[in-house]
Amino acid sequence: MAAQGEVLTASGYIQHHLTNLAVGEGFWTWHIDSLLFSVGLGAFFLWLFRKVGTKATTGVPGKLQCFVEMLVEFVDGVVKDSFHGRNPVIAPLGLTIFVWVFLMNLMDLIPVDFIPHAAALMGVPYLKIVPTTDLNVTLGLSLSVFALIVYYSIKVKGVKGFTKEMTLNPFNHWALIPVNLVLESVTLIAKPISLALRLFGNLYAGELIFILIALLPWWSQFVLSVPWAIFHILVIVLQAFIFMMLTIVYLSMAHEDH
Amino acid sequence: MSINATLLGQAISFALFVWFCMKFVWPPLMSAIEERQKKIADGLEAANRAAKDLELAQAKAGDQLKDAKAQAAEIIDAANKRKNQIVDEAKTEAETERAKIIAQGEAEVEAERNRAKEELRKQLAVLAIAGAEKIIERSVDEAANADIVDKLVAEL
C-alpha cells in the first residue's frame, strides 16, 4: 500500500498504517480521518437511536427497538447502581460513551487494508479508520470527562469544599497541605490520563497486531487474524464498557460530599 | 503521534453528542420503556387481582354448595320424620280399626251364641215338658203340675 513513493517494506507498511491523514501545522494539526470517522460514527449512533426513539411503541417492540432498549436499560441500570445522586446528564453521557466508543472500536475489526486501500485508489494517501487508536481522540473524550469531574466537584461541594478536599485529604492537618495538594492533584490528573491511555493502548496494540498479521503471506493470515479478531470482539466491548463505567464512577465520586 | 487540535475537535463533538443524546435520544426511549414497564406492572396486577377474585368466587361457591347440602339433608330428615309419623298414625288407626272390628265380631258372636242358647233352652224346655207330659199324661193333670214345670223351666 505504498503511497507517494514509499518503499513497500515491512516497516514502511506499518509506518504507513499508523499515520493519520493530517492537515495543519504544529498544534493546529487536524487528523481528518480520526475526526471524520469518529463524528460519522457518533452521528450514526445518534441517528439510529433517535429514529428508534421517535418510533418507539409502548406495545410489543421490534427487534431493533428491543436491542436499543436493552442498551438503554443496561446503561440506566449501571448508572442507577453506581451513581448515587440525581443528575439527568449522567445516564445519557454513559450511553453516548458506551455506544460511541464501541462503534469506534468496532472499526478495528474491519480488515486493516480494506478502507485505506480503497481510499488510496481515490488519491487519499493516509487513512486510519479506527479513531480510538488516535491518542487525541481518547484524550479528547477523557479530558471532557475530566472537565465534568471538576465542574461537578465544584458545583456540588462549592469552591470551598473542593479546595478542602484537595488540601485536607488524606492528612487532615494544616502543615501537610502541600503534601495533600500534590497527592490529590496526582489522583485527579491520573483519572483522565489513565482513562485515555487505557483505551488508546488497548486499541493501538490490537490494531498493531492486525497490521503485523497482515504482513504474513495472504494464505496464512486467517490462522492468526480470525482468533485475534474473535478475541478482539471481547476487547472492544470491554474497553467501551470500562470507559463508561469509570466515567460514571468518577462522576459519582465528584458528587459525593465528604 | 502527537497531541494536536484533533483533541479539541473530538471534545467539541463529544459535548455536542452528549447534549443531543440527552435532549433527543434518551427521553423518548426512556419514556417508552417506563410506559411499557407500567403497562406490564398493571397487567400483572390485574392478573393477580383476577386470581384473587377467582379464589374468592370459588370459596363462595363452596360455601353455597355446603349450605345447599345442609339444607337438602335437613329436608330429607324432615321428610323421613314425616313419613315415620304418617306410618305410625296409619298403624295406630289400623290397630284401632282392627280392635273395633274384632270387638264387633266378638259381640256379634256373643249375641248369636246367646240367641242360640236361648233357643236351645226354649227347645229343651219344650222337650222336657214334652217328655214330662208323656210321663205325666198317664197320671196327673197338667194344670196341677204347671208350677213344677215352670220352676223347671226357670232353672234351666
Interface residues (C-beta under 8 A of the other chain):
Chain A: L18 N20 A22 G24 G26 F27 W28 T29 W30 H31 S34 L35 S38 V39 G42 F45 L46 F49 R50 V52 G53 T54 A56 T57 T58 G59 P61 Q65 V68 E69 V72 E73 D76 P88 V89 A91 P92 L93 L95 T96 W100 P131 D134 L135 N136 V137 L139 G140 L141 L143 S144
Chain B: M1 S2 I3 N4 A5 T6 L7 L8 G9 Q10 A11 S13 F14 A15 F17 V18 F20 C21 M22 F24 V25 W26 P27 P28 L29 M30 S31 A32 I33 E35 R36 K39
